[in-house]
Amino acid sequence: MIAIQNGLRGEAAMTQPRAHDRVRDRRIDQLVPLVTPAEMLEEQPLGPELEDVVLRGRDQVEAVLNQDDDRLLVVVGPCSVHDLAAARDYATRLAAQAEELRADLCIAMRVYFEKPRTTTGWKGMINDPHLDDSGDVNAGLRMARGLLLDVLGLGLPVGCEFLDPIIPQYISDAVAWGAIGARTTESQTHRQLASGLSMPVGFKNRTDGNVQVAVDAVRAAAVPHAFTGVDETGRPAIVYTKGNLDCHVILRGGRGAPNYPAEAVQGVLAMLSAAHMPERLVIDASHDNSGKDHNRQPIAAADLAGQVAEGNRAIVGIMLESFLVAGRQEIGLTEGELAYGQSITDACMDWDTTVEVLGGLAEAVRARRGG
C-alpha cells in the first residue's frame, strides 16, 4: 500500500515499497477517508416533516405505477445538478407547478448527482463538486444531501439515478423514485441494489435500444438477493434484500431511434404481458427519444400526451430534461463563469417550454378521464 499522510501522498511514498506492495495497489495514487453514511445522516438529518414528504411521494408514485391513481408521474429537472443556487431556483418554480397541477400530475424533481460516462467526462456533483477534477467526494456528498433536503422542504418529491452502489446509503432516504441508467441496467450489481431500495425503481432500456434487458432487470430486482455492501457505519456487510415489486421499465430510445411511438409502446407492452409482468411504462422524452435534441423533447411529449388522451393507461410516467435556460454549455473550454441555469451535460428545455409541456400532459390526463 502506498503510504498516505492526512489523505495525501507523504514522503514515505518515495521510499522502497514493502514486499507485499509489489502486488497490491500498484495503480492507486492515494486513499482519502470517506465520511460514513451514519456521520452524514447525523450531520444532515431528514427529520419527521421531510420524512413525511418522502413517504407521501413514494406512496403516490406507487399508486400511479399500480394504476390506483389515474394521474401521470412526471420526473422533470436538469440532466444533472452542478449549481446549487440554480437547482434551488428551479425547485422553487417546480414546486409551484406541482401544486397547481396536482390533480392531474404527480410531479417529482429530477435531481441527478451521478453521471455514467461512455468514455470520459464530468462524473457529476458527488464525484466532482468543484468542476475541477479534484474528486472531493466528501464535499460532493454533503452538497448533494443538503440540496435534497432543500427540495423536500418545498414539499417536492425527488427522483435520482443510482450509479455507485454505496451512494444510496447517503441519500436514498430522501428519494421517492429511483432509476437505473441504460449503461447499468444489465449489471447484476444494480439489479441487486434495486431489489433492496425502499422506493420504486425504473430500469432504462439499453443504449442500443434493447428493451429485453430492462424487462429482465425488473424481473431480477423483484426477488430477494444476498450480496456484499456496506452498512451505515461504513463496515462491510452482507445485504439480504426482500425484492422490489415496484420496479418498472423506462423507454429512452436507442441508437438514434425513438421507442415512444404508439406501435413501439404496444410492442413493449406485449413483451411485458408475455413475461407475466405488470403492463406499465415510464417513457423518457429525451435521449434517443428526442434524438438528443432538446428542441424535440416537446414533440415527443406531445405524441405521448396524445396516446394518453386516447386512453392509454399503461403509460404511467414521463421523464423530461429541463432547466432554467435552454441548451447546454461546455465546462473547461471557455473563459469566464458558466451561464446561470444552463446544463453542462445533456441539453435541456427551458423553463417556459417546460411549463407548456406540463400543461399539455395535464390536459391529456383530463382527456383520458373524460374518455
C-alpha positions in Angstrom: 0.0 0.0 0.0 1.3 3.5 -0.8 1.8 5.4 2.4 -0.8 8.1 3.0 -0.5 11.1 5.3 -3.5 13.3 6.0 -5.2 12.0 2.9 -2.3 12.9 0.6 0.8 11.1 -0.5 3.5 11.5 2.1 7.3 11.4 1.9 7.1 7.7 2.7 5.6 7.2 -0.8 9.1 7.8 -2.2 10.7 5.0 -0.1 11.2 1.4 -1.1 7.9 -0.4 -1.0 7.4 -3.3 1.4 7.3 -6.8 -0.1 3.6 -7.1 -0.2 3.3 -3.7 -2.0 4.8 -5.4 -5.1 1.5 -7.0 -5.9 -1.1 -4.7 -4.3 -2.4 -1.2 -5.2 0.2 -0.6 -7.9 -2.0 1.9 -9.6 -3.6 3.6 -6.6 -2.3 7.2 -6.2 -3.8 8.0 -2.8 -6.6 7.0 -0.4 -8.7 9.6 1.4 -11.1 8.6 4.3 -14.7 8.8 3.2 -17.3 10.1 5.6 -19.5 7.3 6.8 -23.2 7.2 6.0 -24.0 7.4 9.7 -21.9 10.5 10.1 -23.6 12.1 7.1 -27.1 11.3 8.3 -26.3 12.7 11.7 -24.9 15.9 10.2 -27.9 16.4 7.9 -30.8 14.6 9.4 -34.0 14.1 7.4 -36.4 14.9 10.3 -40.1 13.9 10.7 -41.5 16.6 8.4 -39.3 15.8 5.5 -39.7 12.1 6.1 -43.5 12.7 5.6 -42.7 14.3 2.2 -40.6 11.3 1.1 -43.1 8.7 2.3 -46.1 10.6 0.7 -44.1 10.9 -2.5 -43.3 7.2 -2.6 -46.9 6.2 -1.8 -48.2 8.5 -4.6 -45.6 7.1 -7.1 -46.5 3.6 -6.2 -50.2 4.3 -6.6 -49.6 5.8 -10.1 -47.5 2.8 -11.1 -50.1 0.4 -9.9 -52.8 2.5 -11.7 -54.7 3.0 -8.4 -54.1 6.7 -9.1 -55.0 7.9 -12.6 -52.6 10.8 -12.6 -49.4 10.8 -14.7 -46.0 10.6 -13.0 -43.7 13.3 -14.4 -40.0 13.2 -13.3 -38.6 16.5 -14.5 -35.5 18.6 -14.0 -31.9 19.2 -15.1 -29.9 16.4 -16.8 -27.5 16.8 -13.9 -27.1 19.2 -11.0 -23.9 21.3 -11.0 -25.1 24.6 -9.4 -26.9 24.5 -6.1 -28.4 28.0 -6.4 -29.8 27.3 -9.9 -31.2 24.0 -8.7 -32.9 25.6 -5.7 -34.3 28.3 -8.0 -35.7 25.6 -10.4 -37.1 23.6 -7.5 -39.0 26.6 -6.2 -40.6 27.1 -9.5 -41.4 23.4 -10.0 -43.0 23.2 -6.6 -45.5 25.9 -7.6 -46.3 24.0 -10.8 -46.6 20.7 -8.9 -49.2 22.3 -6.6 -51.1 23.9 -9.5 -51.2 20.6 -11.5 -51.5 18.1 -8.6 -55.0 17.0 -9.6 -53.6 15.6 -12.9 -49.8 15.1 -12.5 -47.7 13.6 -9.8 -44.5 15.6 -10.2 -41.1 14.7 -8.8 -38.0 16.8 -9.4 -35.2 15.0 -11.3 -32.1 15.6 -9.1 -29.2 13.6 -10.6 -25.8 13.7 -9.0 -24.0 10.8 -10.7 -23.4 10.7 -14.5 -22.3 7.4 -16.1 -19.8 8.1 -18.9 -19.4 6.1 -22.1 -15.8 7.2 -22.3 -14.7 10.3 -20.2 -16.3 13.5 -19.0 -17.7 15.1 -15.9 -19.0 12.4 -13.5 -21.4 14.5 -11.6 -21.6 16.6 -8.4 -20.9 13.8 -6.0 -17.7 12.8 -7.8 -16.5 16.3 -8.8 -18.5 19.0 -7.0 -16.0 21.8 -7.8 -15.9 21.0 -11.6 -12.1 20.8 -11.4 -11.3 17.0 -11.4 -10.3 17.3 -7.7 -12.5 14.3 -6.7 -13.7 15.9 -3.5 -16.4 13.2 -2.9 -16.9 14.2 0.8 -17.9 17.7 -0.2 -20.0 16.4 -3.1 -21.9 14.1 -0.8 -22.6 16.9 1.7 -23.7 19.3 -1.1 -25.9 16.6 -2.7 -27.7 15.7 0.6 -28.1 19.3 1.5 -29.9 20.0 -1.8 -32.2 17.0 -1.4 -33.3 18.3 2.0 -33.9 21.8 0.5 -36.1 20.3 -2.3 -38.0 18.2 0.1 -38.5 21.3 2.3 -40.6 22.7 -0.6 -42.9 19.7 -0.4 -41.5 18.3 -3.7 -40.6 14.6 -4.0 -37.3 13.7 -5.6 -36.1 11.3 -8.3 -32.5 10.2 -8.6 -30.4 7.8 -10.7 -28.2 5.4 -8.7 -24.9 4.5 -10.1 -22.3 3.8 -7.4 -23.8 1.1 -5.2 -22.5 2.7 -2.0 -24.1 6.1 -2.6 -27.7 5.1 -1.7 -26.6 4.7 1.9 -26.0 8.5 1.9 -29.1 9.8 0.1 -31.7 7.2 -0.6 -33.8 8.0 2.5 -34.6 11.3 0.8 -35.6 9.8 -2.6 -39.1 9.0 -3.7 -38.3 7.4 -7.1 -35.1 5.9 -8.4 -33.7 5.0 -11.8 -31.0 2.6 -13.1 -29.4 4.0 -16.2 -29.1 2.5 -19.7 -25.5 1.6 -19.2 -26.1 -0.2 -15.9 -29.4 -1.9 -16.5 -27.7 -5.1 -17.4 -25.5 -5.0 -14.4 -26.1 -7.7 -11.7 -24.8 -5.3 -9.1 -27.5 -2.7 -9.9 -30.3 -5.3 -10.2 -29.4 -6.5 -6.7 -29.2 -2.9 -5.5 -32.7 -2.1 -6.8 -34.1 -5.2 -5.1 -33.3 -3.6 -1.7 -34.1 0.1 -2.4 -37.1 1.5 -0.5 -38.7 3.3 -3.4 -40.0 2.4 -6.9 -37.1 2.0 -9.3 -37.2 2.2 -13.1 -34.7 0.4 -15.4 -33.9 2.1 -18.8 -33.6 0.1 -21.9 -30.0 -0.3 -23.2 -28.4 2.4 -25.3 -28.7 0.2 -28.4 -32.4 0.1 -27.9 -32.6 -3.4 -26.4 -35.7 -3.5 -24.1 -35.4 -7.1 -23.1 -32.5 -6.4 -20.8 -34.7 -3.9 -18.9 -37.6 -6.4 -18.7 -35.1 -9.0 -17.3 -33.8 -6.4 -14.8 -37.3 -5.7 -13.5 -37.9 -9.4 -13.0 -34.5 -9.9 -11.3 -35.0 -7.0 -8.9 -38.4 -8.3 -7.9 -36.9 -11.2 -6.0 -34.7 -11.4 -2.9 -30.9 -11.3 -3.2 -27.8 -11.5 -1.0 -24.7 -9.5 -1.9 -21.8 -7.6 -0.4 -22.2 -4.0 0.6 -21.7 -1.6 3.5 -23.8 -0.7 6.4 -24.4 2.8 7.8 -21.2 2.7 9.7 -19.2 2.0 6.5 -18.4 -1.5 7.7 -18.5 -4.3 5.0 -21.7 -6.3 5.3 -23.8 -9.0 3.6 -27.0 -7.4 2.4 -30.1 -9.5 2.3 -33.0 -8.0 0.4 -36.7 -8.7 0.1 -37.1 -7.8 -3.5 -38.7 -4.7 -5.0 -42.1 -5.2 -6.7 -42.3 -1.6 -7.7 -39.7 -1.8 -10.4 -40.7 -0.9 -14.0 -39.3 -0.3 -17.5 -38.3 3.1 -18.8 -38.1 3.6 -22.6 -35.5 6.0 -23.7 -34.9 5.1 -27.4 -31.7 3.7 -28.7 -29.1 4.1 -31.5 -30.7 7.4 -32.5 -34.2 5.9 -32.9 -37.2 6.6 -30.7 -39.3 4.0 -29.0 -42.1 6.2 -27.8 -44.4 6.0 -30.9 -47.6 4.0 -30.3 -46.6 1.0 -32.3 -43.3 0.6 -30.3 -45.1 1.2 -27.0 -47.6 -1.6 -27.8 -44.8 -3.9 -28.7 -43.1 -3.4 -25.3 -46.4 -3.9 -23.5 -46.9 -7.2 -25.3 -43.4 -8.2 -24.2 -44.3 -7.4 -20.6 -47.6 -9.3 -20.9 -45.7 -12.4 -22.2 -43.4 -12.2 -19.2 -46.5 -12.0 -16.9 -45.4 -8.6 -15.7 -47.5 -5.5 -15.0 -48.1 -3.6 -18.2 -46.8 -0.2 -17.2 -44.2 2.1 -18.7 -42.4 5.3 -17.9 -41.1 7.0 -21.1 -38.2 9.3 -21.3 -38.8 12.1 -23.8 -35.1 13.0 -24.0 -32.0 10.9 -25.0 -32.6 8.9 -28.2 -36.4 9.6 -28.0 -35.6 13.2 -28.9 -32.5 12.5 -31.0 -30.6 14.2 -28.1 -32.1 17.5 -29.4 -33.8 19.4 -26.6 -36.0 21.1 -29.1 -37.6 17.8 -30.0 -38.5 16.9 -26.4 -41.8 18.8 -26.6 -42.6 16.9 -29.8 -42.0 13.5 -28.1 -44.0 14.7 -25.1 -46.9 15.9 -27.3 -47.0 12.4 -29.0 -47.1 10.7 -25.6 -49.8 13.2 -24.4 -51.8 12.1 -27.5 -51.5 8.5 -26.6 -52.6 9.2 -23.0 -55.5 11.3 -24.2 -56.7 8.5 -26.4 -57.0 6.2 -23.4 -53.6 4.5 -23.0 -53.4 3.8 -19.3 -50.2 1.8 -19.4 -48.2 4.9 -19.9 -47.9 5.8 -16.3 -45.0 8.2 -16.3 -42.9 10.6 -18.4 -39.4 11.9 -17.9 -38.2 15.3 -19.1 -34.8 17.1 -19.1 -35.5 20.7 -18.2 -33.6 23.6 -16.7 -34.0 27.4 -16.4 -32.1 28.1 -19.7 -32.4 26.0 -22.9 -29.5 24.1 -24.3 -26.1 23.2 -22.8 -22.7 24.6 -22.2 -19.2 23.3 -22.0 -17.1 23.3 -18.9 -13.4 24.0 -19.1 -13.5 25.1 -22.7 -14.3 28.8 -22.3 -13.2 31.6 -20.0 -15.5 33.3 -17.5 -18.3 32.0 -15.4 -20.8 29.4 -16.5 -24.2 30.7 -17.6 -26.7 30.5 -14.8 -29.3 27.8 -15.0 -28.0 26.0 -18.2 -27.0 22.4 -18.3 -23.3 21.3 -18.5 -24.3 17.8 -19.6 -27.3 17.0 -21.9 -29.2 19.9 -23.4 -32.4 20.7 -21.6 -35.7 22.5 -22.4 -36.0 26.0 -20.8 -38.4 26.8 -18.0 -41.2 28.4 -20.2 -41.2 25.4 -22.5 -41.4 23.1 -19.5 -44.5 24.9 -18.2 -46.2 24.4 -21.6 -45.3 20.7 -21.8 -46.5 20.1 -18.2 -49.8 21.8 -19.1 -50.2 19.6 -22.1 -49.6 16.5 -20.1 -52.2 17.6 -17.5 -54.7 18.2 -20.3 -54.1 14.8 -21.7 -54.8 13.2 -18.3 -58.1 15.1 -18.1 -59.0 13.9 -21.6 -58.2 10.3 -20.7 -60.6 10.6 -17.7 -63.3 12.0 -19.9 -62.9 9.2 -22.4 
